[in-house]
Amino acid sequence: MAESAKPNRDNLKILTLTPESNDALGKSLEHLEWLSDELTVLAVAFGERPTEERQELYCRSLADLPREQLQVAFRRARCELKWFPKIAELRELAGALPVTNDGRPGPEEAWARMPKGEHMEDDSVVWCEEEQAAYNACRSLLLDGDLIGARMAFKERYERELAQARAQRKAARWTVSAGYDMSHRLTALAAAVQEKRITLESAAEFVPSDRRADFAQMLPPAQAQGLLTGRVEKLPDLPGLAGVLARMRMEGTLPEELKADPPRRTPVDRSAEEARQLREKVNAQIEFVKRSRNGHGRKSK
């Protein structure tokens, strides 16, 4: 790349966001100058001579990435590509493409899930923060009966929120908006539980006791049993074989030969001496915990 194609310091100022201090400005300019130098080296490697406008466009589009990621991208581009890379290719090589499989619905699917119509207060929805923000932006239009305008406002706001969340690799956070129609609420909650957007414990908080039997019929057998018996549990997250067996037991798929628990000794099986030793051991552990909490159980250095 010709030296004339390299942006000067005045041009680089245009590429930065308004800094809060001179120090921040200096760091931004330093990063952009380094980025411009690296792009120059990359262009030489591919025999390219981009224009000054193209160089500035690359700098502007890559400036948000840290130097470490960009170094990886430039090295991989030189070693893996046959042609000078597009901006999207460099971001991909840097591992900076936005996540799209984070569980958040696309704009059309999200709009289809939103409460609408005259009785929208009756509908329930389990939505992510981005959907909620977009719905709040179009709710007044829905109340006025402007469905077309509401859809446009919702999609515009949701796409913006979605792009920002995915660019920041922000995990989806789901909440429940419970409507007055109980049948619709149970359906929405059951779907959200099975899609793993919320836990069964969270869903159960929105189900009245007299409707738990109806809600249980919408769930897998293992979860339904826990709901009806009051033993609502999350699937345990244990490593290795222990985790596999625990999940199979919760889901009701554990083979019969593995269901038998080892025999446990009851207090009746213990002798008087064993009971005394057990009490002493428990009391000693309790005292140790008390001393530790008070800071007296630690040895002085």
N, C-alpha and C positions, 0 to 999 in steps of 0.2 A: 504494500500500500504506500502510495506516495506520501512524503512528509506533509504536503499541502492538504491532504485529506484528513489529517489529524486535527480534531477540534482544539481551538485555543482555549485559554483559561476563561475568557469572557463568554464564549459559547457554552462552556461547561456549567457556568452559573445558571444558565437558563434551564438546564436539565435537572437541577436539584429542587427539592421542596424548600419552602422558606425556612431557614434554620433558626433555632432559638438563640444561638450564640455564634460569635466568630469562630470559636473552637469547632463547633459543629460544622460550620461552613468549610473550615479548613480540612476536616476529615472527609467531608463529602467530595470536595474537589480532589483531594488526594486519591480517593477511591476511584473517581471517574477518570482521572489521568492514568492511574494504573490500568484500569479497564481498557482505555483507549490504546495504551501501549501493547497490551496483550492481544487486542484485536488486530493491531498492526502486524504483530509477529504471526498471528494465525493467517492473515491475508497473504503474507509473504510465503508461508508454507504451502498455500494453495495456488500461488501465482495470480492472486487477485489484486485489483486496484480500485476498491470501492470509492464512491464519491464522498465528499464531506457530509452531505445530508444523510447518506446511508450509514456512515460511521456514527453520527450523532444519534440516529434512530436506534442503532444497536446498543449504544451506551445507555440511552434512556430506558430501553426495554429490559436491560440486564442489571441496572444499578441497584435494584432492591435485593439482589442476591449477595451473600457474603463472599469474601475473597476465596475462602477455602473451597466452596462449592464451584466457583467459577474456574479455579485452577484445575479441578477435576474435569470440568466440561471441556476446557481448552485442550488438555492433554488427551482426553478421549477422542475429541474431534480430529486431532492430528493423526492419531493412531488407527481410528476406526472408520473414518469417513473418506469418501473419494472426491467429494465436492465441497466447496465452501458452505458451511451449515447455515440454515435459516435460524431465526431467533428462537422459534419453538424447539428446534433440534438442540440448540445449546442449553435451553432450559430443561429439556428432557434429560440430556446428558448430565446436567447438574443435579438431577433428582428433584426438580422444583415444579413439575407439572401439578396442577390442582387435583385433589382427590375427588373422584366422582362416584366411588362405591362406598360412601359413608353412611348409607341408609336413608339419607334425605331424598324425598321424591323430587322428580323433575317438575318444572313449572305447571304443565298441564295436569299432571296427576295431583299436585298439591291443590290446584284450584278446584278440581273435582271433589276433593275431600272436605272443602270448606262448607260450613253451614250457610244456607241461602234461603230466600223465600220469606213469606210472611211469618212463619213459625220457626225461624232459625234459632231462637233461644231454646227450642226443645232439643236440638241436635247436640250430640257430644262429639268431640274430636280429640284425638291424641296427636298433638302437633309438636314440631321442633320450634325452636326460638325464632328461626327465620320465617317460618310460616305464620307464626303469631304476629310478628312485626308487619308482615305484608297484609295480613287480614285487618289489623288495626288501621292500616293506611287506606283501606277500601271500604271499611264498615259503614261510614256515613253514606257512601254511594249506594250500598246495598239497602240501607234503611229508606233511601229515597226511591228505591225501585229501579235504579239505573244499573242493570245487570251487565251491560256491555262496558260501561265506563268502569264499573267495579272490577271486572275481569282484567281490563287493561292496567288499571292502577295496581292490582294485586301482582300481576306478572312482572311489571316493571320493578316494583319494590322487591319482590322475592328473588328475581334474578340477580339484583344488585347485592342483596343480603347473602345469597347462596354463593356468589362468586367470591365475596370477601371472606366468608367462613372457610371455604375450601382453600383459598390462597393461603390462609393462616393455618391450615391443617387443624381446624378447630373441630373437636368431636361434637357430634349431634347431642343435644340435650332435649329430652322429651318431657312434656307436661300434659296434664289432663284438663280439658275444659268440659265440665260435666253439664249436660243439658237436662231439661225437665222430663223428656221422654225416656222412661226407664228402659224400655225394650231396645231403643236405639243406643242407649248408653252401654248396656250389657254387650251388645254386638261390637261396638267400637272398642271396648275394653278387652274383650276376648281376642279380637284381631290383633290388637297392640301387644298383648301378652305373647301370642303365638309368633308374632314377627319380632319378638325380643326388643321391642321399643321401650317397654316398661316391665317391671317385675310383677309377679302375681301378688306380692305383698302390697305394692302400690295400687294395683287395680282393686284389690279387696277393700281398700279404704272408701271406695266410691260405690260399693254394693251394699244395700240394706240387708239386714239379716234374713228378712222374709223372702228375699230374691236370690239368696245364695245357691239354692238348689237349681234354679233356672240358669244361673251363671255357670254352675259346675257342668251342666250338660253341653256347654259350648267349648269346654276345655278338654285336653288329653286326659285319659283316665287317672294317671298318677297325680296330676295337678288338681283334678276335681276331687279326689279323695282327700288330699291335704286341706282343701278349702272347706269341705263339709265337716271334717273332724276338728277344724280349728288349728290344724298343724300345717300352716302355710309356710313352706320352706323354699329357699332358693336351691338350685342344683349346686352341690358343693364344688368348689374349684380346687381340687386336690391334684397334686402331680402324680404321674405314673399310674401304676396298677390300682392304687388306692382310689384315685379319682375316677378311673373307669368303672370300678365296682360300685362306687357310691352313686354314680350317675345311673347305672343299670338298675340299682335298687330303687332309686327315686322314680325311674320311668317304668318300673314293673317288668323289666326284661331280664332280670337276673335268673340264671338257671337254677333249678330246684336244688341241685347238689351243692350250690354255694350259698343257699339261703340260711342254712342251719348255723346259728351262732354257737361259739364254744361255751360249754357249761360254765355258769358263774356261781360262785359260792355265796350263799346268803349268810346273814348274821347268825342264823341258827347253826350253820355248819362250823362256825368258829368256836374254838375252845375259850375258856375264860382267860387264859394266858395270852392267846392271840388277840383277843378283844382289848386287853389292857395295853399290849404293845402297840396296837393300832391307834388307840386313843392318845398314847404318849407321842407317837409319831405325828399325828395330826396337830396336837397342841404345840409341839416343837415347831412345826411349819408355820402355824399361825403366829407364834411369837416372833419367828424370824421375819415374816412379812411385816409385822408391826414395827419392828426395829428398823427394817430397811426403809419404810416410809418416813420414819422420824429421823432418818439419817444417822442412826446409831449402829446400824448393822455393817457399816463399811469400816474397813481397817484403815487406820491413819497411816499416811505415808511418812 
